């Protein structure tokens, strides 16, 4: 009996074991929990998770997020490297902003986001109602339309529409840093408007070579070969500008006289009303202005500007930068290019050449009303008389010199009548020896002393200019009896700007050039610049 029970128990155990083996064969060993992963993933995607990993990356890259911050996102191919590549290529794409409509003249400008800045992608072509701006060779149809206008620095400082500004040197540094080496190549337009087309326009800046206008000598040059753009940053008596050359890949930085006509590119961001006094002066007090910034998403829509300027609907986090700005007018003078490292030193040239044999009669000092102390100088070389005036610690001629030297080069402006009114013009070498004995051609330091005595260079033009004789309401108040008159200039056989510009040689050379002091009919300042010694300018003599 026991044997039979053991047999039945053995059969029962074998049967149970066989049943268990059969049940286990139906289980998916790759998914022991039996979960439908495809259904679960489908359900998850309907809630916005990983529905389209590739497009999610593109969205992030369009606002500048790097791929490293995204982690590894799954894709249908299971290959994350294709997503990283998409981010990389998207971040290098040109981001154009909204088209800018300047309602002052209805001109339109493309805009472009480069790094944290939004720039006009075209040179400004607005004609201001006041201030100086020119079309190259006065051709508005071809040159202004293609290259924009050329502005002197005063006009450039106020030419940009509201919400935009003339970029500072720091703004240009930020642009250059973002673009990297060979910045000129990456920023120049890639078209035939450059003499030699070496630009790639990789960032959509589309720089074009509008050339330059030298106002004092009335000369346009370098269109299609050179682009010059003002900054808002003065450097002593000059102003920083950025340059690009047709044959070069670089982005240059030099200083120029504020009277020159250069192109303008505006950057987004209005200047703050908070102004801090600065010691820097470009023949006037300059100021430090902190630019405001804005943060928006880029848009391709066209936006119409409000109130004499522009409201752009988009930019990508415009950076806040320091802008050194002028409080009004600045550096209206002429010169050739001054390197940014130049420090104009005053020379100690001998005030009177030993070859001068003529003498002058003694000065009979007189006094007049308004505390102006006048005198009379008789030049016995030709018996001409000149009024003199004491200003501070100096005694100046109160008229331009009109002596005809026996040697050297001097001219009247077209005829002798203008010589009687405005005096003669002399080349530098002749000017150095033309003053009577006891008097000399003043150097730049002597002119600076004069400017300080009348209130500083920012107002000296108004204080020193004669009450009549200047064109276009450019007369001064003549508070100190200096009676400056605008004799113009000559260069070879060309005469220019009598009635508009007063240009006086100083005794201070600068290499093959020499400095001169300048006043203009359009502003209140006195500035200095330098030119070749063969130019003909006026002379004011200073008593030894």
C-alpha positions in Angstrom: 0.0 0.0 0.0 2.8 2.4 0.9 4.4 1.6 -2.5 1.2 2.6 -4.3 1.0 5.9 -2.4 4.6 6.8 -3.2 3.9 6.1 -6.9 0.8 8.4 -6.9 2.8 11.2 -5.1 5.7 10.9 -7.7 3.2 11.1 -10.6 1.6 14.2 -9.0 5.0 16.0 -8.6 6.0 15.2 -12.1 2.7 16.6 -13.4 3.0 19.8 -11.5 6.5 20.3 -12.7 5.4 19.8 -16.3 2.6 22.3 -15.9 5.0 24.9 -14.6 7.4 24.4 -17.5 4.6 24.9 -20.0 3.4 28.2 -18.4 6.9 29.8 -18.3 7.4 29.2 -22.1 4.7 31.9 -22.8 6.5 34.8 -21.0 8.5 37.4 -23.0 11.9 37.3 -21.4 12.9 40.7 -22.9 9.9 42.3 -21.1 9.3 40.3 -18.0 6.8 42.8 -16.6 4.7 42.5 -19.8 4.6 46.3 -20.4 3.7 47.7 -23.9 6.5 50.1 -24.3 5.4 51.3 -27.7 2.0 52.2 -26.4 3.6 54.0 -23.3 5.9 56.0 -25.5 3.0 57.0 -27.8 1.1 58.1 -24.7 4.0 60.1 -23.4 4.5 61.9 -26.7 0.9 63.0 -26.7 1.7 65.0 -23.6 4.6 66.9 -25.3 7.6 64.8 -24.2 10.0 63.8 -26.9 7.4 64.2 -29.7 9.9 65.6 -32.0 13.4 65.8 -30.4 15.0 67.2 -33.5 12.7 70.2 -33.7 13.0 70.9 -30.0 16.7 71.2 -30.5 16.2 73.6 -33.4 14.0 75.8 -31.3 16.5 76.0 -28.5 19.4 76.7 -30.9 17.5 79.6 -32.5 17.8 81.5 -29.3 21.5 80.7 -29.0 21.4 77.7 -26.5 24.4 75.5 -26.9 24.0 71.7 -27.5 25.9 70.9 -24.4 23.1 72.2 -22.2 20.5 70.0 -23.8 21.7 66.6 -22.7 21.2 63.5 -24.9 17.9 63.5 -26.6 16.5 60.3 -28.1 15.6 60.2 -31.8 14.1 57.7 -34.1 17.6 56.9 -35.5 19.0 56.6 -32.0 21.9 58.9 -33.1 22.3 62.0 -31.0 25.3 63.4 -33.1 22.9 64.5 -35.9 21.1 66.7 -33.3 24.3 68.4 -32.1 25.2 69.1 -35.7 21.8 70.7 -36.2 22.4 73.0 -33.2 25.8 74.0 -34.5 24.7 74.9 -38.0 21.7 76.8 -36.7 23.9 78.9 -34.3 26.0 80.1 -37.3 23.1 81.2 -39.4 22.5 84.9 -40.1 19.7 86.3 -37.9 18.0 89.2 -39.7 15.8 91.5 -37.6 12.8 93.5 -38.6 13.1 95.8 -41.6 13.5 99.3 -40.2 11.4 102.1 -41.7 12.7 105.6 -40.9 9.6 107.8 -41.1 11.7 110.9 -41.3 12.2 110.1 -45.0 10.5 106.7 -45.4 13.9 105.0 -46.1 14.0 101.3 -45.2 17.0 99.5 -43.8 17.6 95.8 -43.2 18.8 94.9 -39.7 20.9 92.0 -38.5 21.6 90.5 -35.1 25.3 89.8 -34.5 26.1 88.4 -31.1 24.2 90.5 -28.6 23.9 93.5 -30.9 21.4 94.6 -33.5 22.9 96.6 -36.3 21.6 98.3 -39.4 22.8 96.2 -42.3 23.1 99.2 -44.6 24.9 102.6 -44.4 22.6 105.4 -43.2 21.3 107.7 -46.0 19.2 110.2 -44.0 19.7 113.8 -44.9 19.6 115.9 -41.7 17.8 119.2 -41.5 20.8 120.7 -40.0 24.5 119.8 -39.9 26.8 118.6 -42.7 26.2 115.5 -44.8 27.2 114.8 -48.4 26.6 112.4 -51.2 30.0 111.3 -52.7 30.8 113.7 -55.6 27.3 115.1 -54.9 25.7 112.2 -56.8 22.6 111.2 -54.8 21.3 108.9 -57.5 24.2 106.5 -57.6 26.4 107.1 -54.7 24.0 108.0 -51.8 21.6 105.3 -53.0 24.3 102.6 -52.9 26.7 103.7 -50.2 24.7 106.1 -48.0 25.7 109.6 -47.0 28.9 110.9 -45.5 28.5 112.9 -42.3 30.8 115.1 -40.3 31.1 113.9 -36.7 28.6 116.5 -35.3 25.9 115.4 -37.7 26.7 111.7 -37.3 26.2 112.0 -33.5 22.5 112.9 -34.0 21.8 111.3 -37.4 20.5 107.9 -36.2 16.8 107.4 -35.7 15.3 107.3 -32.2 15.9 104.0 -30.5 19.2 103.7 -32.4 22.6 105.4 -31.8 26.0 106.0 -33.3 28.0 103.1 -32.0 30.9 103.7 -29.6 34.3 102.3 -30.1 33.4 99.7 -27.5 30.4 98.6 -29.6 32.7 98.1 -32.5 35.2 96.1 -30.3 32.3 93.8 -29.3 31.3 93.3 -32.9 34.9 92.6 -33.9 35.4 90.2 -31.0 32.2 88.2 -31.9 33.2 87.9 -35.6 36.8 87.0 -34.7 40.0 87.2 -36.9 39.8 88.8 -40.3 36.7 90.7 -39.2 36.7 92.9 -42.3 36.4 89.9 -44.5 33.4 88.5 -42.6 31.6 91.9 -42.4 32.2 93.2 -46.0 29.4 92.8 -48.6 30.2 90.1 -51.2 29.5 92.2 -54.4 31.0 94.3 -57.1 30.5 97.6 -55.2 34.0 96.9 -53.7 36.9 97.4 -56.1 38.3 94.0 -55.1 35.6 91.7 -53.8 37.2 89.9 -50.9 34.2 89.9 -48.4 32.2 86.9 -47.5 29.4 88.8 -45.6 29.2 85.8 -43.3 27.2 87.8 -40.7 24.9 89.8 -42.9 26.5 93.1 -42.0 27.1 94.0 -45.7 29.7 96.7 -45.2 30.1 98.9 -48.3 33.0 101.3 -49.1 31.5 104.8 -49.2 34.9 106.6 -49.3 35.6 109.8 -47.4 35.1 113.6 -47.8 37.8 116.0 -46.7 35.7 119.1 -46.0 38.4 121.8 -45.7 40.0 121.0 -49.1 36.6 119.9 -50.6 37.9 116.5 -51.8 36.1 113.2 -52.1 38.2 110.0 -52.3 38.4 106.2 -51.9 34.8 105.2 -52.9 34.7 101.5 -53.7 38.2 101.1 -52.2 37.7 102.1 -48.5 34.9 102.2 -46.0 35.1 104.6 -43.1 32.6 104.6 -40.2 32.4 107.1 -37.3 32.3 106.0 -33.7 30.8 108.1 -30.9 34.1 108.0 -29.1 36.5 111.0 -29.2 40.2 110.8 -28.7 41.7 114.1 -27.6 41.0 116.4 -30.4 40.1 113.7 -32.9 37.5 110.9 -33.1 37.8 107.2 -33.5 36.6 105.6 -36.7 36.6 102.1 -38.1 37.8 101.3 -41.6 37.8 98.4 -44.1 40.0 98.2 -47.1 39.0 96.5 -50.4 42.2 94.5 -50.6 42.5 93.7 -46.9 40.7 91.2 -44.6 41.1 93.3 -41.4 39.0 95.9 -39.6 41.0 99.1 -39.0 40.8 101.6 -36.2 42.2 105.2 -36.6 41.3 108.7 -35.5 40.2 111.5 -37.8 39.3 115.1 -37.7 35.6 115.6 -36.9 35.2 117.8 -40.1 35.8 114.8 -42.4 32.8 113.1 -44.0 32.5 109.4 -43.1 29.8 106.8 -43.3 27.4 105.9 -40.4 26.1 102.5 -39.2 23.6 102.7 -36.4 23.3 100.1 -33.6 20.1 99.5 -31.7 19.8 101.1 -28.3 19.0 104.7 -27.3 21.4 106.8 -25.3 20.6 107.4 -21.6 19.8 110.8 -20.4 22.3 110.5 -17.7 25.5 112.3 -18.6 28.7 112.3 -16.7 31.3 114.9 -17.3 34.5 113.7 -19.0 38.0 115.1 -19.3 38.2 114.0 -22.9 37.6 116.8 -25.4 37.5 117.0 -29.1 37.7 120.8 -29.1 34.7 120.6 -26.7 33.6 118.9 -23.5 32.6 115.3 -24.2 30.4 113.2 -22.0 29.9 109.6 -21.0 26.6 108.2 -21.9 25.4 104.7 -20.9 23.4 103.1 -23.6 20.2 101.3 -22.7 19.5 97.7 -23.7 16.5 95.6 -24.6 15.7 91.9 -24.8 13.3 90.6 -27.4 12.8 87.7 -29.8 13.9 88.2 -33.4 11.1 88.9 -35.9 11.1 89.3 -39.6 8.1 91.7 -39.7 8.4 95.2 -41.0 8.0 97.9 -38.4 7.2 101.5 -38.9 9.2 103.9 -36.7 7.5 106.4 -34.5 8.3 110.1 -34.1 11.2 110.9 -36.3 12.8 107.5 -36.0 12.3 103.8 -35.6 10.8 101.3 -33.3 12.2 97.9 -34.2 10.0 95.0 -33.0 12.9 92.7 -32.4 16.5 92.1 -31.3 18.3 89.4 -29.4 19.3 90.9 -26.1 20.9 94.1 -27.2 23.9 94.6 -24.9 24.3 97.6 -22.7 27.5 99.5 -23.5 29.3 102.6 -22.5 29.2 105.3 -25.2 31.3 108.4 -25.0 29.3 111.1 -26.6 29.4 114.8 -27.3 27.0 117.1 -25.6 26.6 119.1 -28.8 29.2 119.9 -31.5 32.7 118.5 -31.8 35.9 118.4 -33.7 35.0 120.2 -36.9 38.4 120.5 -38.4 40.3 119.0 -41.3 43.3 116.8 -41.3 44.9 113.7 -42.7 44.5 110.5 -40.8 46.0 110.6 -37.3 47.1 107.3 -35.8 45.3 106.4 -32.6 48.6 106.4 -30.8 49.5 109.9 -31.8 50.2 112.4 -29.1 50.5 115.8 -30.6 53.4 117.5 -29.0 54.2 121.1 -29.2 57.5 121.9 -30.8 59.9 124.6 -29.7 60.4 126.0 -33.2 62.2 129.3 -33.2 59.4 132.0 -33.4 61.3 134.3 -35.7 63.7 133.3 -38.4 67.1 135.0 -38.3 66.6 135.8 -42.0 63.9 138.3 -41.1 65.4 141.8 -41.4 62.2 143.8 -41.3 61.2 145.5 -38.1 58.0 146.9 -36.7 57.3 150.1 -35.0 56.6 150.2 -31.3 53.0 149.5 -30.2 51.1 152.3 -28.8 48.7 150.7 -26.3 45.3 152.1 -26.0 42.2 151.1 -24.0 38.6 150.9 -25.1 35.3 150.1 -23.5 34.2 146.6 -22.5 37.6 146.0 -20.9 39.2 145.2 -24.3 42.8 146.5 -24.4 43.6 147.4 -28.0 46.9 148.7 -29.5 48.3 149.6 -32.9 51.1 147.8 -34.7 52.8 149.4 -37.8 54.8 147.0 -39.9 57.6 149.2 -41.3 58.3 146.6 -44.0 55.3 147.8 -46.0 53.8 150.5 -43.6 50.6 148.5 -43.1 49.0 148.9 -39.7 47.3 146.2 -37.6 45.1 146.5 -34.5 46.4 144.4 -31.6 44.6 143.1 -28.6 45.6 141.9 -25.1 43.8 138.7 -24.1 44.8 137.2 -20.8 48.6 137.3 -20.7 49.1 137.4 -24.4 49.1 140.2 -27.0 47.8 139.2 -30.5 47.3 140.8 -33.8 43.6 141.4 -34.1 43.7 141.0 -37.9 45.1 138.4 -40.3 48.6 139.2 -41.6 48.7 140.8 -45.0 52.4 141.1 -45.7 53.8 140.1 -49.1 57.2 138.6 -48.4 60.1 138.9 -50.8 60.6 135.2 -50.9 58.4 132.2 -50.2 54.9 131.4 -51.3 51.8 133.5 -50.3 48.6 134.3 -52.2 45.5 136.4 -52.0 42.2 134.5 -52.3 41.7 135.0 -56.0 42.5 138.8 -55.9 43.9 141.6 -53.8 40.5 142.8 -52.6 40.1 139.7 -50.4 43.6 140.2 -49.1 42.6 143.6 -47.8 39.6 142.0 -45.9 40.9 138.5 -45.0 44.7 138.9 -45.2 47.1 136.8 -47.3 47.5 133.0 -47.1 51.0 131.4 -46.7 52.5 128.0 -47.0 54.0 126.8 -43.8 57.6 127.6 -44.5 56.7 131.2 -45.5 54.3 131.6 -42.5 57.2 130.7 -40.1 59.2 133.8 -41.3 56.4 136.3 -42.1 55.7 137.9 -38.8 57.4 141.3 -38.0 60.4 141.4 -35.7 59.2 141.2 -32.1 56.3 139.0 -33.1 56.1 135.3 -34.1 53.9 132.6 -35.4 52.3 131.0 -32.3 52.6 127.3 -31.6 49.7 125.0 -30.5 50.5 125.7 -26.8 50.0 129.4 -27.3 46.6 128.8 -29.1 45.6 126.6 -26.2 46.4 129.4 -23.7 44.2 131.7 -25.8 41.3 129.3 -25.8 41.5 128.8 -22.1 41.5 132.6 -21.6 38.2 133.0 -23.4 36.3 130.1 -21.8 37.7 126.9 -23.5 37.7 125.5 -27.0 34.0 124.6 -26.9 33.0 128.3 -27.0 36.2 129.9 -28.3 35.0 130.1 -31.9 32.0 132.2 -30.9 34.0 134.4 -28.6 36.8 135.0 -31.1 35.0 135.3 -34.4 34.3 138.7 -35.8 30.7 140.1 -35.7 30.6 140.2 -39.5 32.3 138.6 -42.5 31.2 135.0 -41.9 28.6 133.3 -44.2 25.4 131.5 -43.2 24.9 133.3 -39.9 28.3 132.1 -38.7 29.4 135.4 -37.1 30.7 135.4 -33.6 30.3 137.8 -30.6 33.9 139.0 -30.7 33.9 139.4 -26.9 37.7 139.8 -26.7 38.4 141.8 -29.8 40.2 139.0 -31.6 38.0 139.6 -34.7 38.8 136.2 -36.4 37.9 136.2 -40.1 37.4 133.2 -42.5 40.1 133.6 -45.2 39.7 130.0 -46.6 42.6 128.2 -48.0 44.5 127.4 -51.2 46.1 124.3 -52.4 48.2 124.7 -55.6 45.9 126.7 -57.9 42.7 125.7 -56.0 41.0 128.1 -53.6 38.2 127.2 -51.2 35.8 128.3 -48.4 36.5 132.0 -48.0 33.8 133.3 -45.8 33.2 129.8 -44.3 36.5 128.6 -42.8 39.2 130.4 -40.9 42.4 128.3 -40.8 45.6 129.6 -39.1 49.0 128.0 -39.2 50.7 127.2 -36.0 54.5 126.9 -35.5 54.1 123.2 -34.5 55.2 120.7 -37.1 54.0 117.1 -37.3 56.4 115.1 -39.5 56.0 116.4 -43.0 52.9 118.2 -42.0 52.1 121.0 -39.5 49.2 121.8 -37.2 46.7 124.6 -37.8 43.9 126.1 -35.7 40.4 126.2 -37.3 37.1 128.0 -36.9 34.0 127.3 -39.0 30.8 129.3 -39.8 28.6 126.4 -38.6 29.7 126.0 -34.9 31.1 127.6 -31.8 34.3 125.7 -31.4 38.0 126.1 -32.1 39.8 122.9 -33.1 43.1 121.9 -34.5 44.2 119.6 -37.2 47.2 119.1 -39.5 47.9 119.2 -43.2 50.7 119.3 -45.7 53.1 122.2 -45.4 52.3 123.2 -49.0 48.7 124.3 -48.1 48.0 128.0 -47.9 46.4 129.2 -44.6 46.1 132.5 -42.8 48.5 133.8 -40.1 47.9 135.6 -36.8 51.1 136.8 -35.1 51.7 136.8 -31.4 53.9 139.3 -29.6 57.2 137.9 -28.1 
